[in-house]
């Protein structure tokens, strides 16, 4: 005998009684009623029996009544029995309307965060059922749906899923969300200087946001929240939100560091926040002063343009730098490099590191007197093997991303096939001379590691993202990552080149021994990337086939090599390597190609957007990998310097290694040293 506006008066009366006053008959009546309710249909009968004793009735005769407000602590979970309520968010107004059979108020309970929206009664005589927090936790928490979809204007904007991880046993984590809604979600969580400072969701967001929202657009979002007037003119609440924006900004700068100083709107906003904090006397003031000083330092460094030269082969050399962070390649630094024509004449260009292939193409054609229209010209990398790679017009970081002995060519489209290697590409790159027999492996490993560390330290997390998602899509330089990867190849090919160019057998055995020791010291110094490069060089066929050389290797060195070789074994997803690294404490230089492979694997296996929402599950996975990088560099690497023997010489040598990167050339050198046995 239910009226079509909810349970009858008798039932309402029972549901208004406090739990203790309900008689067994009352409970039976409620239970019968709960059995018919659709939103509870997924619950077991025993749960419904438990609910029968605690569920409360709440009638709201007048529309406009506030059930609860955004930002309040969550105390209950609700079901709409009849009538309707509006979901209202600050600055947005009504985002959804909930009717009979729908529920609300679960988020704040599950996540222990403030209410994400206000709930306002829309129709007169709206009837709700209410379960208070403790009862909800006891009875419903574990069975409540695994996925929560929040809608705004009928469209999903936020998809949450119950997390299964151990450190947050019951919480919902964001699976997918619009960028703008995510900012709101992060600001809604308890985000301020006084509570726990590490919010993994915020960290994920800040580490990966460049993939789905530009820094400029993010500043706009934050401004929107900062200057928003709260409804009902609640000064306290709007101050809370403004201080959260301040804290968000603080975390942004400390997480992302220098790239933020390149975004004028971010710099301007920080300055505003600094003076607001001071005027209002907020405790965040000190934090803001610190980051504003940091940003100014970065800006100053960015204004000091350094000049780099890309020698044939080898690492870019800094010719001139007016700032102290000279090893960092900044996007607006200049780089000097050559561009060749089909007939092997060349011009020397000086352009910014971040110049696009199109800019390089046009400048080079102009200097070389090629009178073809820009759209009919191509920029090509010709590798030492003769392989030609046509570069996209939007590609950036061209000179730093070349292969070791690769050269840049410009030509009319139809001349692509006429581009051939320049003779010097087949010879080894110009390196310094040093008799490896005379140097201590320890001293050399030390200088190598210090150099590698410097290059590693300068890589920004974003460079890995740009590299993974396609650098041409971001128009951002990846020069520091390029240089580090180039170093990896350089070390590897230097090993092969040195051995294949040592004609005396006994000397070759010495060099081999020295390099094995060098690799072992690199490992000892936590330079795993360097160790990998050296051991990979030794396992190159041009070296591994030299059986007379290996036969003469002392047993001790052979044993050491076998151990090192085992660590680079790629089987079972590089299990050996992962075990070595996890037994090592930071700081350390990880095997970078594997880190990039992990990034690519995540990228290719997961969509960035799902149904118009950012896939935050993917962003979380990417951020995890980027955090590995952060862990490896948690402080600067310090090694006791070995007793110097020929310090200056070794230091210079490791920065300028001679290499041949053409495998055919290396094989033929190797064959000459130890002809194939028939
Ligand atoms: P909670 O944050 O506890 O309180 C407000 C509730 O409104 C929230 O839980 C959700 O259950 C519900 N809600 C429905 N749609 C939305 C939405 N688009 N954004 C936020 N909350 C919503």
Boltz pocket constraint, residues with backbone or C-beta under 6 A from the ligand:
constraints:
  - pocket:
      binder: B
      contacts: [[A, 74], [A, 76], [A, 87], [A, 95], [A, 96], [A, 103], [A, 104], [A, 105], [A, 106], [A, 107], [A, 108], [A, 109], [A, 114], [A, 115], [A, 116], [A, 117], [A, 118], [A, 149], [A, 150], [A, 151], [A, 152], [A, 157]]
      max_distance: 6.0
